[in-house]
Amino acid sequence: MTQGKLLHYLIHLLPIVLPRLSLRFQSAMRQMQLRYPKKLSGCLALALILVGCSSPLPYVKRSSGQENARSTFTARRLDSEALKDFLNSAGKTLPIQDQAWDFETLALVSTFFNPDMAVSEAHWREAISSSGVLLSPKALQLDVLADHHSLTEPARPQPWTWGIGFEFVLPDADRRAAKTQLATEQVALARLGVVSSGWRGRLVLRTAWIAYFAAQSRERLAEQQLETLRTQLSFISRRVEAGLQGRGDLQVAQNLLKLSENECAEAHRAFVSQQAQLRASLHLPPDTDQFPHLKALDWEAMSVQALALSLEKMQELALNNRLDLKEAEVRYALADAKLRLEIAQQYPEISVRPGYEWDQGDHRIRLGLGLPITLPAAHKAAVDTASAERDTQGQALLATQELVLQELARAHLDCTAARDRLKDIRLAQQWSERALDQVKLGIRLGEVDPLQGFESEQKAMNAQSQTLEAELVYQKSLAHLEDVLQQPLSTIFVRGPQ
């Protein structure tokens, strides 16, 4: 049994045990020819009752859950009831059967399973508890006095003096206000940690999402190219058999086919790898049999929404949304609260010490005041340190704001350049497709050699590959712009700054 539990049980047994102990103690004192002072029992009873009012909390042992971590991780599923309830609370519904998952729904899935969110929420709860400790009043001090006098006057044969005293600190409005501000900013900083964890998870998912669709498009393009080369090899083989073409051309076609097969296999491996990366960004087990059917993002619509904004409007959004800027603001307010507390602590805390004393039959009421005195140099050093920290956080806030504006300008420029480049490459692809159509028409009319058609088709697929890479660059630039604004591009015209 711990000391806290023993004290707890003793306090609850006081009403039963104390009268009996008092009688036995009085009897023992009479045998020693001493008169038992009744004031002693009253002082002890009051002291023990006040100690019992503290209501000590018991220690509760709790496992870290490490032994169940693996089973919990492998049991994650996209059709779980807990996930369904979480999506419903966020205004989303769980897709059924072969219905496609949109990005925002999968972002909520990533948030639901994200372990960093659990850690950030634990830090948030810890900050809330710490704020309660910071704002809690100082403990009331209780003193029980028992003095024995070796020499007593004949008229006062009692050698004992009994008493009880208290000490409590008078409340200070300035200290209380500074501590309240300090606790509020600490909780706000921890809450920003939760939001930052959610946004980082969204960023990882968006990166994996773009790479997944890019790998899927590359694999499809590689398969188309492989099929074209197979058709070309079959055509050349027939011409070689007919004596219309040399075997050197056949060897070249066979080598190109083998190269294309290797590229197709590599594209498939890359697609499988990106699929695993996307599953990991959703925090799903790697051996799960569930993989969502994804709905492609409408990058064209988002780009129109994003680039339709002026740079001034984007700056306003970034300054309102950026979490690092909000964190810098909270850290400045936190430093200001610390300075405010140090200034309030320049003035001493006054403690009041009332008490009662029974001295050989005399009743005495005591009242004392405590006033700690600290050297002014110590206060000045603490205030100067807190003031310097506030200045540092203020400069960090200004530097973060400038960094945000510069990053936004670069992201906007990169996004505009990627859009213009994509337009030029798409135009070149259209011309290559038109040229291919003309060659196919000439082949049907017998005016163009069929081998030239294969060459034109290869050029068209190369143009399509360049368009795919340009689209990937453009999507990454849009994703970076979204990260700089730290607001989903699809919600810019819907809800404003988030």
C-alpha positions in Angstrom: 0.0 0.0 0.0 1.4 3.4 -1.0 1.8 6.3 1.4 -0.9 8.3 -0.3 -3.5 5.5 0.0 -2.5 4.9 3.7 -3.0 8.6 4.4 -6.3 8.5 2.6 -7.6 5.6 4.7 -6.4 7.1 7.9 -8.3 10.3 7.2 -11.5 8.5 6.6 -11.0 6.5 9.9 -10.5 9.7 11.9 -14.1 10.1 13.1 -14.1 6.5 14.5 -10.6 6.2 15.8 -9.9 9.7 17.1 -12.4 9.7 20.1 -11.0 6.4 21.3 -7.4 7.5 21.0 -8.2 10.7 22.8 -9.6 8.8 25.8 -6.6 6.5 26.0 -4.2 9.3 25.6 -6.0 11.3 28.4 -5.8 8.3 30.7 -2.0 7.9 30.0 -1.4 11.5 30.6 -3.3 11.3 34.0 -1.0 8.4 35.0 2.0 10.6 34.3 0.4 13.3 36.5 -0.1 15.6 33.5 -3.3 17.3 32.5 -4.1 16.6 28.9 -4.9 19.8 27.0 -8.1 19.4 25.0 -6.8 22.1 22.6 -4.3 19.5 21.3 -7.0 17.2 20.0 -8.8 20.0 18.4 -5.7 21.2 16.6 -4.8 17.7 15.4 -8.3 17.0 14.2 -8.5 20.3 12.3 -5.1 19.7 10.7 -5.9 16.1 9.6 -9.3 17.2 8.3 -7.7 19.9 6.2 -5.1 17.4 4.8 -8.0 15.1 4.0 -9.7 17.7 1.9 -6.9 17.4 -0.7 -8.5 14.2 -2.0 -5.4 12.5 -3.4 -5.7 10.9 -6.8 -4.7 7.3 -7.1 -2.0 6.1 -9.5 -3.5 4.2 -12.5 -1.1 2.0 -14.4 -1.6 2.1 -18.1 0.1 0.1 -20.8 1.6 1.9 -23.8 -0.2 -0.4 -26.2 3.0 -1.5 -27.9 2.0 -5.2 -27.7 -1.1 -4.5 -29.7 0.4 -2.0 -32.2 1.0 -4.6 -35.0 -2.5 -6.1 -34.8 -4.1 -2.6 -34.7 -2.1 -1.5 -37.7 -2.8 -4.7 -39.8 -6.6 -4.4 -38.9 -7.0 -1.1 -40.6 -9.7 -1.1 -43.3 -11.4 1.4 -45.5 -14.8 0.0 -44.6 -14.5 0.2 -40.8 -17.3 1.7 -38.9 -15.0 4.1 -37.0 -13.8 5.5 -40.3 -17.3 5.7 -41.6 -18.4 7.7 -38.5 -15.4 10.0 -38.9 -16.2 10.7 -42.5 -19.8 11.4 -41.7 -18.8 13.9 -39.0 -16.8 15.7 -41.6 -19.6 15.8 -44.1 -18.3 13.0 -46.3 -19.7 9.6 -47.1 -17.9 6.3 -47.5 -17.8 5.3 -51.2 -19.6 2.1 -51.9 -18.5 -0.8 -54.1 -16.7 0.6 -57.2 -17.4 4.2 -56.6 -14.4 6.4 -57.0 -12.7 8.1 -54.0 -12.0 11.8 -54.4 -8.9 13.4 -53.0 -10.6 15.3 -50.1 -12.2 12.1 -48.8 -8.9 10.2 -49.0 -7.2 13.2 -47.2 -9.6 12.6 -44.3 -8.7 8.9 -44.4 -5.1 9.9 -44.1 -5.9 12.2 -41.2 -7.9 9.5 -39.4 -5.1 6.9 -39.6 -2.1 9.3 -39.3 -0.1 8.5 -36.1 1.4 12.0 -36.1 -2.1 13.4 -35.5 -2.4 11.2 -32.4 1.0 12.5 -31.1 0.1 16.1 -31.8 -3.3 15.7 -30.1 -1.5 14.1 -27.1 0.8 17.2 -26.9 -2.3 19.4 -27.1 -3.9 17.6 -24.2 -0.6 17.9 -22.3 -0.5 21.6 -22.9 -4.1 22.0 -21.7 -3.2 20.1 -18.5 -0.1 22.2 -18.0 -2.1 25.4 -18.4 -4.3 24.1 -15.5 -1.2 23.6 -13.4 0.1 27.1 -14.3 -3.1 28.7 -13.3 -3.7 26.7 -10.1 -3.3 28.7 -6.9 -0.5 28.0 -4.5 -1.1 25.4 -1.9 -2.3 26.5 1.5 0.4 25.8 4.1 -0.7 24.4 7.5 1.6 24.4 10.6 0.8 22.5 13.8 2.8 23.8 16.8 3.8 21.9 19.9 6.3 23.5 22.3 7.5 22.2 25.6 8.8 24.6 28.3 11.4 23.3 30.7 10.7 26.0 33.2 7.2 27.1 34.1 5.8 29.5 36.6 4.1 28.1 39.8 0.8 29.6 38.7 1.1 28.0 35.3 2.2 24.4 35.8 1.4 23.4 32.2 4.7 22.9 30.3 3.1 22.6 26.9 2.1 25.2 24.3 -0.2 24.1 21.4 -1.2 26.0 18.3 -2.1 25.9 14.6 -1.1 28.3 11.8 -1.8 28.9 8.2 -0.1 30.7 5.4 -1.6 31.6 2.1 -0.6 34.0 -0.7 -2.8 37.0 -1.6 -3.9 36.9 -5.2 -2.2 39.2 -7.7 -4.3 40.4 -10.6 -1.2 41.2 -12.8 0.4 37.8 -12.2 -2.9 36.1 -12.8 -3.4 37.9 -16.1 0.1 37.2 -17.3 -0.2 33.5 -16.4 -3.5 33.3 -18.2 -2.1 34.8 -21.3 0.9 32.4 -21.1 -1.3 29.4 -20.7 -3.6 30.4 -23.5 -0.7 30.9 -25.9 0.9 27.5 -25.0 -2.4 25.8 -25.7 -2.7 27.7 -29.0 0.8 26.6 -30.0 0.0 23.0 -29.3 -3.2 23.2 -31.3 -1.3 24.6 -34.2 0.9 21.5 -34.0 -2.3 19.4 -34.6 -3.3 21.4 -37.6 0.3 21.2 -39.0 0.3 17.5 -38.6 -2.9 17.3 -40.6 -1.6 19.5 -43.4 1.7 17.7 -43.6 -0.2 14.4 -44.0 -2.3 16.0 -46.8 0.9 17.2 -48.5 2.4 13.7 -48.4 -0.8 12.3 -49.8 -1.1 14.9 -52.6 2.5 14.2 -53.7 1.9 10.4 -53.7 -1.4 11.0 -55.6 0.3 13.0 -58.4 3.1 10.4 -58.7 0.5 7.6 -58.8 -1.4 9.0 -61.7 1.8 10.0 -63.5 3.1 6.4 -63.2 -0.2 5.1 -64.4 -0.1 7.3 -67.5 3.5 6.4 -68.2 2.6 2.7 -68.0 -0.3 3.1 -70.4 1.9 5.1 -72.8 4.6 2.4 -72.6 2.0 -0.3 -73.4 0.8 1.7 -76.4 4.3 2.1 -77.7 5.0 -1.6 -77.2 1.9 -2.5 -79.2 3.0 -0.1 -82.0 6.4 -1.7 -82.2 5.0 -5.2 -82.2 2.8 -4.2 -85.2 5.8 -2.6 -86.9 7.9 -5.8 -86.3 5.2 -7.9 -87.8 4.9 -5.7 -90.8 8.7 -5.6 -91.4 8.8 -9.4 -91.0 6.3 -9.9 -93.8 8.2 -7.5 -96.0 11.5 -9.3 -95.3 9.8 -12.6 -96.2 8.6 -11.1 -99.4 12.0 -9.8 -100.2 10.9 -6.2 -100.1 13.2 -5.2 -97.1 16.5 -6.3 -95.7 17.1 -8.3 -92.6 19.0 -5.4 -91.1 15.8 -3.5 -90.7 14.2 -6.5 -89.1 17.1 -6.7 -86.5 16.7 -3.0 -85.7 12.9 -3.5 -85.2 13.6 -6.5 -82.9 16.0 -4.5 -80.8 13.6 -1.6 -80.5 10.9 -4.1 -79.4 13.1 -5.6 -76.7 14.0 -2.1 -75.5 10.3 -1.2 -75.4 9.5 -4.4 -73.4 12.1 -3.4 -70.8 10.7 0.1 -70.6 7.2 -1.3 -70.2 8.3 -3.6 -67.4 10.1 -0.7 -65.7 7.0 1.5 -66.0 4.9 -1.3 -64.4 7.3 -1.6 -61.5 7.3 2.1 -61.1 3.5 2.1 -61.0 3.4 -0.7 -58.4 5.9 1.2 -56.3 3.8 4.4 -56.5 0.7 2.4 -55.6 2.5 1.2 -52.5 3.6 4.7 -51.7 0.1 6.0 -52.0 -1.1 3.2 -49.7 1.6 4.2 -47.2 0.5 7.8 -47.4 -3.0 6.6 -46.3 -1.3 4.7 -43.4 -2.8 1.4 -44.6 -1.0 -1.9 -44.1 1.1 -2.9 -47.1 -0.5 -6.4 -47.4 -4.0 -5.1 -47.4 -6.3 -6.4 -50.1 -8.1 -3.0 -50.2 -7.0 -0.3 -52.6 -9.4 2.6 -53.4 -10.5 3.3 -56.9 -9.3 6.9 -57.4 -10.9 9.8 -59.0 -8.5 12.0 -60.9 -8.2 15.6 -59.8 -9.5 18.2 -62.1 -6.3 20.2 -62.5 -7.7 22.3 -65.3 -10.5 23.7 -63.1 -8.2 24.2 -60.1 -5.6 26.0 -62.3 -8.3 28.3 -63.7 -9.5 29.1 -60.1 -6.0 29.6 -58.8 -4.4 31.6 -61.5 -7.5 33.8 -61.9 -6.6 35.4 -58.6 -4.3 38.4 -58.5 -1.0 38.2 -56.7 -2.3 40.6 -54.0 -5.3 38.3 -53.3 -2.9 35.3 -53.1 -0.7 37.2 -50.6 -3.8 37.9 -48.5 -4.7 34.2 -48.5 -1.1 33.1 -47.6 -0.8 35.6 -44.8 -4.1 34.4 -43.3 -3.5 30.7 -43.8 0.1 29.9 -43.4 0.7 27.8 -40.3 4.3 28.8 -39.9 3.3 32.4 -39.8 0.6 31.7 -37.3 3.1 29.8 -35.2 5.5 32.8 -35.3 2.6 35.0 -34.2 1.8 32.7 -31.3 5.5 32.5 -30.3 5.7 36.3 -30.2 2.5 36.4 -28.0 4.1 33.7 -25.8 7.3 35.8 -25.4 5.1 38.8 -24.6 3.3 36.9 -21.9 6.6 35.8 -20.4 7.8 39.4 -20.3 4.5 40.5 -18.8 4.9 37.8 -16.1 8.5 38.9 -15.3 7.4 42.5 -14.9 4.6 41.4 -12.6 7.1 39.3 -10.6 9.1 42.5 -9.8 6.6 43.1 -7.0 6.7 40.6 -4.1 3.9 38.2 -3.3 2.4 39.1 0.0 1.5 36.1 2.2 -0.8 36.2 5.2 -0.1 34.0 8.2 -3.0 33.8 10.6 -2.8 31.4 13.6 -4.1 30.4 17.0 -2.0 29.4 20.0 -2.8 28.0 23.4 0.0 28.9 25.8 -0.4 27.4 29.3 -4.1 28.5 29.5 -3.8 31.7 27.5 -5.5 32.0 24.1 -3.5 33.9 21.5 -4.4 34.9 18.0 -1.5 35.6 15.7 -1.4 37.4 12.3 1.7 37.7 10.3 2.7 39.0 6.9 5.3 37.6 4.5 7.1 39.9 2.1 10.0 38.3 0.2 12.7 40.8 -0.9 14.7 40.2 -4.0 17.7 42.2 -5.3 16.6 44.6 -8.1 19.5 43.5 -10.3 18.0 40.0 -10.4 14.6 41.4 -11.6 16.3 43.6 -14.2 18.2 40.7 -15.6 15.1 38.5 -15.9 13.1 41.4 -17.5 15.9 42.2 -19.9 16.1 38.5 -21.0 12.3 38.3 -21.5 12.3 41.6 -23.4 15.2 40.4 -25.7 13.3 37.1 -26.4 10.2 39.1 -27.4 12.3 41.2 -29.8 13.8 38.0 -31.2 10.4 36.5 -31.8 9.2 39.8 -33.4 12.1 39.7 -35.9 11.4 36.1 -36.6 7.8 37.0 -37.3 8.8 39.6 -39.8 11.3 37.3 -41.4 8.7 34.5 -41.7 6.3 37.0 -43.3 8.9 38.1 -45.8 9.8 34.5 -46.6 6.1 33.6 -47.2 5.7 36.5 -49.7 8.9 35.6 -51.5 7.9 31.9 -51.7 4.5 32.8 -53.0 6.0 35.0 -55.7 8.3 32.2 -56.9 5.5 29.6 -56.8 3.1 31.9 -58.7 5.9 32.5 -61.3 6.7 28.8 -61.6 3.0 27.9 -62.0 2.5 30.5 -64.7 5.6 29.3 -66.6 4.6 25.7 -66.3 1.1 26.5 -67.6 2.5 28.4 -70.6 5.0 25.6 -71.4 2.2 23.0 -71.2 0.2 25.1 -73.7 3.1 25.1 -76.2 3.7 21.4 -75.8 0.1 20.6 -76.2 0.0 22.7 -79.4 3.1 20.7 -80.7 1.3 17.5 -79.8 -1.8 18.6 -81.8 0.5 19.3 -84.8 2.1 15.8 -84.5 -1.3 14.2 -84.4 -2.4 16.1 -87.4 0.7 15.0 -89.3 0.0 11.4 -88.3 -3.5 11.7 -89.6 -2.1 13.0 -92.9 0.4 10.1 -93.1 -2.4 7.5 -92.4 -4.5 9.1 -95.2 -1.5 8.9 -97.6 -1.0 5.2 -96.6 -4.7 4.4 -97.4 -4.3 6.2 -100.7 -1.1 4.3 -101.5 0.9 7.5 -101.7 3.0 7.0 -98.5 5.2 4.1 -97.4 3.7 2.3 -94.4 7.0 2.5 -92.6 6.7 6.3 -92.6 3.4 5.8 -90.8 5.2 4.0 -88.0 7.7 6.8 -87.8 5.0 9.4 -87.6 3.2 7.3 -84.9 6.4 7.1 -82.9 6.8 10.9 -83.1 3.2 11.4 -82.0 3.8 9.1 -79.0 6.9 11.0 -78.1 4.9 14.2 -78.2 2.4 12.6 -76.0 5.1 11.6 -73.6 6.4 15.2 -73.5 2.9 16.4 -72.8 2.6 14.0 -70.0 5.8 15.2 -68.4 4.8 18.8 -68.9 1.4 18.1 -67.2 3.3 16.5 -64.3 5.4 19.6 -63.9 2.4 21.7 -64.0 0.5 19.6 -61.5 3.5 19.8 -59.1 3.7 23.5 -59.5 0.0 23.8 -58.7 0.4 21.5 -55.7 3.3 23.7 -54.5 1.2 26.8 -54.9 -1.5 25.1 -52.9 1.1 24.3 -50.2 2.3 27.9 -50.2 -1.2 29.2 -49.8 -2.0 26.3 -47.4 -5.5 26.1 -48.6 -7.0 23.6 -51.0 -7.3 25.3 -54.4 -10.8 23.8 -54.9 -12.0 25.9 -51.9 -10.6 29.3 -52.8 -13.8 30.6 -54.3 -16.0 28.6 -51.9 -15.0 29.5 -48.3 -12.3 32.0 -48.5 -9.3 31.9 -46.1 -9.3 28.8 -43.9 
